[in-house]
Amino acid sequence: MSTTTTTTATIDADLPEGTVENILQQETLKWVFVGGKGGVGKTTCSSILSILLARVRQSVLLISTDPAHNLSDAFQQRFTKTPTMVNGFNNLYAMEVDPTVDNEDVGGPEGMDSLVSELANAIPGIDEAMSFAEMLKLVQTMDYSVIVFDTAPTGHTLRLLQFPSTLEKGLEKIMSLKSKFGGLLSQMTRLFGMDDEFGEDAILGRLEGMKDVIEKVNRQFKDPDLTTFVCVCIPEFLSLYETERLVQELTKFEIDTHNIIINQVLFDEEDVESRLLKARMTMQKKYLDQFYMLYDDFNITKLPLLPEEVTGVEALSAFSRHFKTQYKPSTSRDCVEDVERRISTLKKQLDDAETDLERLRKGKQKV
């Protein structure tokens, strides 16, 4: 065995297992975020991760915070803003929430809701923060052993993680307005027909309550025993760059992340003769090597590119095996039938090429 081969074998032995078993075995986990660049398969991965967790946990809730919801498409079942049991399971629920303030959802007196909403719209980012706080209040009243977030593309996800500081800044602005304008807010609340019970103190108290909830959850988010973030990507430059940015931001927010799922990988199967596919494999290999170099202490799971979409509980459950055991391409070059099949394919390609050549020659003679 050459020195290079020995070194490669040693590196492979040192790499963490390329599966999500570490997440499934971590019984203390309460929050699991799944995020990454748009179009890399986050919804499929979060759905399969939820299915796997449902096999080892008492109850699982899958929440989509992406405005362009895909959970209903993935499971081929309609989901709404309230938890709905997934068909075929008795302990897996899913819901789709919009990161915007909806007066009907916030609850409380109509005039107060209108004023809260106006205040929210006046402060950039606080509308999503308030909606997220309300959603977390709802979730905390439910008894789920683990909650999986199917997040929006990276930029939205990073803003979601900034919600506690956004709420704090918003409250500071409101408090400064209160001190600056004195009793004007009280006069406005009376003008809206609200009594003291739903006046400025009630509004500020409500916002403070939201801030308390989200700060409590934020502390849990920063606890690696309770929270982890799974980065989903594909072996291309932009996705690698976005994943690096996401990992750096998660580190800045003190949120644990030690799993990367690389989706849509082309493996070197023996019957691949297409020059395009071989060129894509070469390109992917370059970025896969960079992933392993940058994240040598991560659990990196590689998933194969399939000829069909993975939708429906049956297809999701079937594909989930690649999350628990590393995908291995067929290695049957020594099989007589396989070699004969490859020879037959090459002969057909040669015949087609000769036909094209003969046609071109005849065309040239006519000219």
C-alpha positions in Angstrom: 0.0 0.0 0.0 1.3 3.4 -1.0 2.0 6.3 1.5 -0.9 8.3 0.0 -3.4 5.5 0.4 -2.3 4.9 4.0 -2.7 8.7 4.8 -6.2 8.8 3.2 -7.2 5.7 5.2 -6.0 7.3 8.4 -7.9 10.5 7.6 -11.1 8.6 6.9 -10.8 6.7 10.2 -10.5 10.0 12.1 -13.6 11.5 10.5 -16.9 11.4 12.4 -19.4 8.9 11.3 -21.2 10.2 8.2 -24.7 9.9 9.5 -27.2 11.7 11.8 -27.1 9.0 14.5 -25.5 11.5 16.9 -28.7 13.6 16.7 -31.0 10.6 17.1 -29.0 9.3 20.1 -28.9 12.7 21.9 -32.0 12.3 24.1 -31.7 15.8 25.7 -32.3 17.6 22.4 -35.4 19.8 22.4 -34.8 22.1 19.4 -33.4 21.0 16.0 -33.0 23.6 13.3 -32.5 22.6 9.6 -31.3 25.4 7.4 -29.2 26.4 4.4 -29.3 28.0 1.0 -32.5 27.9 -1.0 -33.2 24.9 -3.2 -30.8 22.5 -1.5 -33.4 20.2 -0.1 -33.9 21.5 3.5 -37.6 20.5 3.6 -36.9 17.0 2.5 -34.1 16.7 5.1 -36.1 18.2 7.9 -39.1 15.9 7.1 -36.9 12.8 7.1 -35.1 13.9 10.3 -38.5 14.3 11.9 -39.6 10.8 10.8 -36.4 9.3 12.2 -36.8 11.2 15.5 -40.4 10.0 15.7 -39.1 6.4 15.8 -37.0 7.1 19.0 -38.9 10.0 20.7 -42.3 10.1 22.3 -43.6 13.1 20.2 -42.2 15.3 17.5 -43.4 18.6 16.0 -42.1 19.8 12.6 -42.5 23.5 12.1 -42.0 25.3 8.8 -41.0 29.0 9.2 -40.3 29.4 5.4 -42.9 31.8 3.8 -42.8 29.5 0.8 -44.1 26.4 2.6 -43.2 23.0 1.2 -44.1 20.6 4.0 -47.6 20.0 2.5 -45.9 19.1 -0.8 -43.2 16.9 0.9 -45.8 14.8 2.8 -48.6 15.2 0.2 -50.8 16.3 3.0 -52.3 19.7 3.9 -50.9 21.5 6.9 -52.0 24.8 8.6 -50.9 27.1 11.4 -52.0 24.6 14.0 -50.2 21.3 14.6 -51.7 18.4 12.5 -50.8 14.8 12.9 -48.9 13.4 9.9 -50.7 10.5 8.1 -49.2 7.2 9.1 -47.9 8.3 12.4 -49.3 8.7 15.9 -46.5 10.9 17.4 -45.4 13.1 14.5 -47.1 16.5 13.9 -46.5 19.3 11.5 -47.5 23.0 11.1 -46.7 25.9 8.8 -46.4 29.4 10.3 -45.9 32.7 8.6 -43.3 35.1 10.0 -45.7 38.1 10.0 -48.0 39.6 12.6 -51.6 38.7 12.1 -54.1 40.6 14.3 -56.4 37.6 14.4 -53.7 35.3 15.6 -52.2 37.7 18.3 -55.5 37.8 20.3 -56.7 40.3 22.7 -58.8 43.5 22.4 -59.2 44.7 18.8 -58.0 48.3 19.4 -55.0 47.1 21.4 -54.1 44.6 18.6 -54.3 47.4 16.0 -52.0 49.6 18.1 -49.5 46.8 18.7 -49.5 46.0 15.0 -48.8 49.6 14.1 -46.0 49.8 16.6 -44.6 46.6 15.2 -44.7 47.9 11.6 -42.9 51.0 12.7 -39.8 49.1 13.9 -37.9 47.1 11.3 -37.8 43.4 12.0 -40.0 43.5 15.2 -43.1 42.2 13.3 -41.4 38.8 12.7 -39.9 38.8 16.2 -43.4 39.3 17.8 -44.9 36.6 15.6 -42.1 34.2 16.4 -42.5 35.0 20.2 -46.3 34.3 19.9 -45.6 31.0 18.1 -43.0 30.0 20.8 -45.6 30.8 23.5 -48.0 28.4 21.7 -45.4 25.7 21.3 -44.3 25.9 25.0 -47.8 25.1 26.1 -47.7 21.8 24.1 -45.9 18.7 25.3 -43.5 17.7 22.5 -40.3 16.0 23.3 -38.5 17.5 20.3 -39.3 20.3 17.9 -37.7 20.4 14.4 -37.6 23.7 12.5 -37.7 23.7 8.7 -36.3 27.2 8.2 -36.3 29.7 5.4 -33.1 30.3 3.3 -30.0 31.4 5.2 -30.7 35.2 5.4 -34.2 34.7 6.9 -32.8 32.1 9.4 -30.1 34.4 10.6 -32.6 37.1 11.1 -34.8 34.7 13.1 -31.8 34.0 15.4 -31.5 37.8 16.0 -35.1 38.2 17.2 -34.2 38.5 20.9 -32.0 41.6 20.2 -34.6 42.9 17.7 -37.3 42.8 20.4 -35.0 44.4 22.9 -34.2 47.3 20.6 -37.9 47.7 19.7 -38.8 47.9 23.4 -36.1 50.5 24.0 -37.5 52.6 21.2 -41.0 52.3 22.5 -39.9 53.2 26.0 -38.0 56.3 24.7 -41.1 57.4 22.8 -43.1 57.0 26.0 -40.7 59.2 28.0 -40.5 61.7 25.2 -44.2 62.2 24.6 -45.4 61.7 28.1 -49.2 61.1 28.3 -49.8 61.2 24.5 -49.9 57.4 24.3 -52.5 57.4 27.1 -54.6 59.9 25.2 -54.3 57.8 22.1 -55.5 54.7 23.8 -58.5 56.5 25.2 -59.2 57.9 21.7 -59.3 54.2 20.5 -61.9 53.6 23.1 -59.7 51.5 25.4 -59.8 51.8 29.2 -56.8 51.7 31.5 -56.8 48.0 31.6 -55.7 48.0 27.9 -53.7 51.2 27.9 -50.0 51.9 27.5 -49.0 49.7 30.5 -50.9 46.8 29.1 -49.2 47.2 25.7 -45.7 47.6 27.1 -46.4 44.7 29.5 -47.4 42.5 26.6 -44.3 43.3 24.7 -42.2 42.7 27.8 -43.9 39.3 28.1 -43.0 38.4 24.6 -39.4 39.5 25.3 -39.3 37.3 28.4 -40.5 34.2 26.4 -38.1 34.7 23.6 -35.1 35.3 25.9 -35.9 32.1 27.8 -36.0 30.2 24.5 -32.9 32.0 23.4 -31.0 30.6 26.4 -32.2 27.2 25.5 -31.0 27.8 21.9 -27.5 28.5 23.2 -27.4 25.2 25.2 -25.8 22.5 23.1 -27.6 19.8 25.2 -30.9 21.2 24.1 -30.3 22.7 20.6 -28.4 21.9 17.5 -28.4 23.2 13.9 -28.2 21.0 10.9 -26.7 22.7 7.8 -28.0 21.4 4.4 -26.1 22.1 1.2 -25.0 20.8 -2.2 -21.5 20.3 -3.5 -21.2 23.6 -5.4 -19.3 26.9 -4.7 -22.2 29.1 -3.8 -23.6 26.5 -1.4 -20.2 26.0 0.2 -19.8 29.8 0.7 -23.3 30.1 2.2 -22.7 27.2 4.5 -19.4 28.7 5.7 -21.3 32.0 6.4 -24.0 30.2 8.2 -21.6 28.2 10.4 -19.7 31.5 11.3 -23.0 33.2 12.2 -24.1 30.3 14.3 -20.8 30.3 16.2 -21.3 34.1 16.8 -24.8 33.4 18.2 -23.3 30.5 20.3 -25.6 28.0 18.7 -24.3 24.4 18.4 -23.8 22.9 15.0 -21.9 19.7 14.2 -23.9 18.1 11.4 -23.7 18.9 7.7 -25.9 17.2 5.1 -24.5 17.4 1.5 -27.4 16.6 -0.8 -27.6 15.8 -4.6 -24.2 14.1 -4.7 -23.2 12.2 -7.9 -21.5 9.0 -7.0 -19.1 7.3 -9.4 -21.3 4.4 -10.4 -19.8 2.1 -13.0 -22.4 2.5 -15.6 -22.0 6.3 -15.8 -20.7 7.0 -19.3 -22.1 10.6 -19.8 -19.4 13.2 -20.2 -21.6 15.8 -18.6 -22.1 13.6 -15.5 -18.4 12.8 -15.3 -17.6 16.5 -15.5 -20.1 17.3 -12.7 -18.6 14.5 -10.6 -15.1 16.1 -11.0 -16.5 19.5 -10.0 -18.4 18.1 -7.0 -15.3 16.2 -5.8 -13.4 19.4 -5.6 -16.0 21.0 -3.3 -16.6 17.8 -1.3 -12.8 17.8 -0.6 -13.2 21.4 0.6 -16.1 20.5 2.9 -14.1 17.7 4.5 -11.1 20.0 4.9 -13.1 22.9 6.4 -15.3 20.8 8.7 -13.1 17.9 9.7 -14.8 17.7 13.1 -18.4 17.6 11.7 -20.6 14.7 11.0 -20.9 15.0 7.2 -23.7 13.0 5.6 -23.7 12.6 1.8 -27.0 11.9 0.0 -27.2 10.7 -3.6 -28.9 12.6 -6.4 -32.0 10.6 -7.4 -33.7 10.5 -10.8 -37.1 11.2 -9.1 -38.4 13.5 -6.4 -38.8 12.3 -2.8 -42.4 13.1 -1.8 -44.9 11.2 0.3 -44.4 9.4 3.6 -43.4 6.1 1.8 -40.7 7.7 -0.3 -39.4 9.8 2.6 -39.2 6.7 4.9 -37.4 4.7 2.1 -34.9 7.5 1.6 -34.3 7.9 5.3 -31.9 4.8 5.3 -29.2 7.0 3.8 -29.4 9.2 6.9 -28.5 6.3 9.1 -26.0 4.4 7.0 -23.5 5.9 4.5 -24.6 5.5 0.9 -22.3 3.2 -1.0 -22.4 3.1 -4.9 -22.5 -0.3 -6.5 -19.0 -1.9 -6.8 -19.5 -4.9 -9.0 -16.8 -4.5 -11.7 -15.8 -8.1 -11.1 -19.3 -9.3 -11.8 -19.5 -11.0 -15.3 -23.1 -9.7 -15.9 -22.1 -6.2 -15.0 -19.1 -6.2 -17.4 -21.2 -7.7 -20.2 -23.8 -5.0 -19.6 -21.1 -2.2 -19.8 -19.7 -3.8 -23.0 -23.2 -3.9 -24.6 -23.7 -0.2 -23.7 -20.3 0.8 -25.2 -21.0 -1.2 -28.4 -24.4 0.6 -28.8 -22.7 4.0 -28.4 -20.0 2.9 -30.9 -22.7 1.9 -33.4 -24.6 5.2 -32.9 -21.3 7.1 -33.5 -20.6 5.2 -36.7 -24.1 5.9 -38.0 -23.6 9.6 -37.3 -20.3 9.5 -39.1 -21.7 7.8 -42.1 -24.5 10.3 -42.3 -22.1 13.2 -42.2 -19.9 11.7 -44.9 -22.9 11.3 -47.2 -24.0 14.8 -46.6 -20.5 16.1 -47.4 -20.4 14.1 -50.7 -23.8 15.7 -51.8 -22.4 19.1 -51.2 
